Structures are given as C-alpha cells and as structure tokens.
Amino acid sequence: MRIGSSAECEIRLPADPYLSRRHCSVSFVENELTIVDLRSSHGTMVNGTLLQAGPWTLQDGDQIMVGQTELTVVVRP
C-alpha cells in the first residue's frame, strides 16, 4: 500500500505540502510489516531514523514521519 499525495495511492494525504506524490510503501510479506521510501523528496523516518536503502521492518507503536505527517503503526492480531 502506497502513501503519498497522488490519487493513485492507497493512503492519500493531499494536504501535506512536504509529501511526495508517491512517498513510501508499506507491505505485509511473510508475517512482516515493512516500509520502504520511494525516493521521496523529504525522506521517510521511522522512530526518528531516516530510512536508507532497503525495507525497514515495522513494529506495533512505531512512529512514521512522512512530510509533516506523523503516523503510528498499530498491529492487531
């Protein structure tokens, strides 16, 4: 599922001026929730750490910062 300002994103946040059209992507593969930055202009942060190359495994309670928007990961069994 993609997060961004574009209408093609599954999670669309058009009011954030620092959000790229396709900012990042969240996936659930092999029982792991992961996030990867899609070469956004301002980067994607998880718990205050800027994502570098490759996916980052997300945990319940993690804080994701995209543009000026903060999202909290909630994992339910």
QUINORNOR-V789171 format. One record per residue. N is the residue number from 1. RES is the residue in three letters. PSI is psi in degrees with one decimal (999 if undefined). NEAR is the number of other ideal C-beta (glycine too) atoms within 8 Angstrom. D_CENTER is the distance of its C-alpha to the mean C-alpha in Angstrom with 2 decimals. Layout:
n=N res=RES psi=PSI near=NEAR d_center=D_CENTER
n=N res=RES psi=PSI near=NEAR d_center=D_CENTER
This chain:
n=1 res=MET psi=129.3 near=7 d_center=9.13
n=2 res=ARG psi=145.2 near=14 d_center=7.56
n=3 res=ILE psi=130.9 near=14 d_center=5.95
n=4 res=GLY psi=-171.1 near=16 d_center=8.50
n=5 res=SER psi=-10.7 near=11 d_center=12.06
n=6 res=SER psi=148.2 near=9 d_center=13.95
n=7 res=ALA psi=-19.6 near=4 d_center=15.92
n=8 res=GLU psi=-8.1 near=5 d_center=15.05
n=9 res=CYS psi=142.5 near=13 d_center=11.42
n=10 res=GLU psi=-33.5 near=6 d_center=11.46
n=11 res=ILE psi=106.6 near=9 d_center=9.46
n=12 res=ARG psi=126.5 near=9 d_center=11.24
n=13 res=LEU psi=72.5 near=12 d_center=11.42
n=14 res=PRO psi=-16.8 near=6 d_center=14.46
n=15 res=ALA psi=-11.3 near=4 d_center=15.92
n=16 res=ASP psi=112.0 near=11 d_center=13.62
n=17 res=PRO psi=-13.4 near=6 d_center=15.62
n=18 res=TYR psi=6.3 near=7 d_center=13.27
n=19 res=LEU psi=131.4 near=16 d_center=10.45
n=20 res=SER psi=161.5 near=12 d_center=11.08
n=21 res=ARG psi=-45.7 near=7 d_center=12.29
n=22 res=ARG psi=93.3 near=11 d_center=9.82
n=23 res=HIS psi=-54.2 near=16 d_center=7.00
n=24 res=CYS psi=171.7 near=15 d_center=4.60
n=25 res=SER psi=136.5 near=10 d_center=5.65
n=26 res=VAL psi=132.2 near=12 d_center=6.03
n=27 res=SER psi=151.6 near=10 d_center=9.78
n=28 res=PHE psi=106.1 near=7 d_center=12.72
n=29 res=VAL psi=131.3 near=5 d_center=15.46
n=30 res=GLU psi=48.7 near=3 d_center=18.63
n=31 res=ASN psi=20.8 near=3 d_center=17.77
n=32 res=GLU psi=135.4 near=7 d_center=14.62
n=33 res=LEU psi=120.6 near=11 d_center=11.06
n=34 res=THR psi=159.0 near=12 d_center=8.99
n=35 res=ILE psi=144.1 near=15 d_center=5.75
n=36 res=VAL psi=137.5 near=11 d_center=6.85
n=37 res=ASP psi=138.4 near=10 d_center=6.82
n=38 res=LEU psi=47.4 near=11 d_center=9.07
n=39 res=ARG psi=43.6 near=4 d_center=11.53
n=40 res=SER psi=156.9 near=14 d_center=10.30
n=41 res=SER psi=-38.6 near=5 d_center=13.21
n=42 res=HIS psi=3.3 near=7 d_center=12.01
n=43 res=GLY psi=168.4 near=8 d_center=9.50
n=44 res=THR psi=133.8 near=13 d_center=6.36
n=45 res=MET psi=144.0 near=10 d_center=7.94
n=46 res=VAL psi=120.3 near=13 d_center=8.27
n=47 res=ASN psi=38.7 near=6 d_center=11.64
n=48 res=GLY psi=0.6 near=6 d_center=12.80
n=49 res=THR psi=126.7 near=6 d_center=12.45
n=50 res=LEU psi=128.7 near=6 d_center=11.23
n=51 res=LEU psi=135.7 near=12 d_center=9.76
n=52 res=GLN psi=-158.1 near=4 d_center=12.70
n=53 res=ALA psi=145.9 near=2 d_center=13.73
n=54 res=GLY psi=164.2 near=5 d_center=12.91
n=55 res=PRO psi=155.5 near=7 d_center=10.53
n=56 res=TRP psi=129.9 near=9 d_center=9.93
n=57 res=THR psi=128.6 near=7 d_center=11.29
n=58 res=LEU psi=147.7 near=12 d_center=9.94
n=59 res=GLN psi=160.3 near=8 d_center=12.84
n=60 res=ASP psi=129.9 near=6 d_center=13.99
n=61 res=GLY psi=-8.9 near=7 d_center=13.70
n=62 res=ASP psi=147.1 near=10 d_center=10.90
n=63 res=GLN psi=122.2 near=11 d_center=9.59
n=64 res=ILE psi=130.1 near=14 d_center=6.09
n=65 res=MET psi=118.0 near=11 d_center=7.21
n=66 res=VAL psi=120.1 near=13 d_center=6.25
n=67 res=GLY psi=-126.1 near=12 d_center=9.85
n=68 res=GLN psi=14.5 near=6 d_center=12.01
n=69 res=THR psi=129.4 near=9 d_center=9.99
n=70 res=GLU psi=130.8 near=6 d_center=9.44
n=71 res=LEU psi=145.2 near=9 d_center=8.14
n=72 res=THR psi=131.7 near=8 d_center=10.08
n=73 res=VAL psi=127.5 near=12 d_center=9.84
n=74 res=VAL psi=115.9 near=6 d_center=13.19
n=75 res=VAL psi=124.0 near=8 d_center=14.75
n=76 res=ARG psi=134.4 near=3 d_center=18.06
n=77 res=PRO psi=999 near=2 d_center=20.70
